[in-house]
Amino acid sequence: MTKIMIVEDDPAFFNRFCRIVMSEPEFEICAALCNGAAARETLAHTEPDVLLIDLDLPDVSGIEIIRETAQRYPQTDIMVVTVFGDEKHVLASIEAGATGYLLKDSFPDEFIALINQLRAGGSPISPMIARVLLRQLRPIGRTLPAECTKLSGREVEILSLIAKGFSFPEIGKLLTISAHTVTTHVKKLYQKLAVHSRGEAVYEATKLGLLMP
């Protein structure tokens, strides 16, 4: 079962998310909350597989909850569903640890498929958000931080497999190492790249020229 936590303060979307998740036999709601304080309290003792979160919460910025979740649970996939499509919110969310980003005004009918895509290592995003990210990838010639030059061959290999959408257990099988060892390598490369999630690692590595776009 895929455990999903919903954090959304708009009643219409809150109910819609809950209905969608409950309609899929392989999904279960581990928590459904309407503010950041409740999300923080729940995340202190609950690790969701997927966090569906709005950015405009009534008490705490959704970006703060994303950052805290990514730091506490690196393997949790975080899907933003929001009205904000501006560059500031998009980049801040990704830098905090979001692995998917959808706009509410173009909310897709195939939402269950997108959650499955997220769990498979993909990063579902709205077309408008893709354009924002492409603008950020255009600049070239950026200087690599010193720590990035210290990525080991194994770390680069794992980063490349993450970019191709493989899960940690799948990477372990491909490289004939344990999933625990993969996680250890991932934590080290996250630290060197100063990131907190798979999506952010791939995004930063691509910008830095460590991966081909």
Secondary structure, DSSP 8 states (H G I E B T S, - for coil): -EEEEEE---HHHHHHHHHHHHTSTTEEEEEEESSHHHHHHHHTT---SEEEE-S--SSS-HHHHHHHHHHH-TT-EEEEEES--SHHHHHHHHHHT-SEEEEGGG--TTHHHHHHHHHTT---B-HHHHHHHHHHH--------GGGGG--HHHHHHHHHHHTT--HHHHHHHHTS-HHHHHHHHHHHHHHHT--SHHHHHHHHHHTTSS--
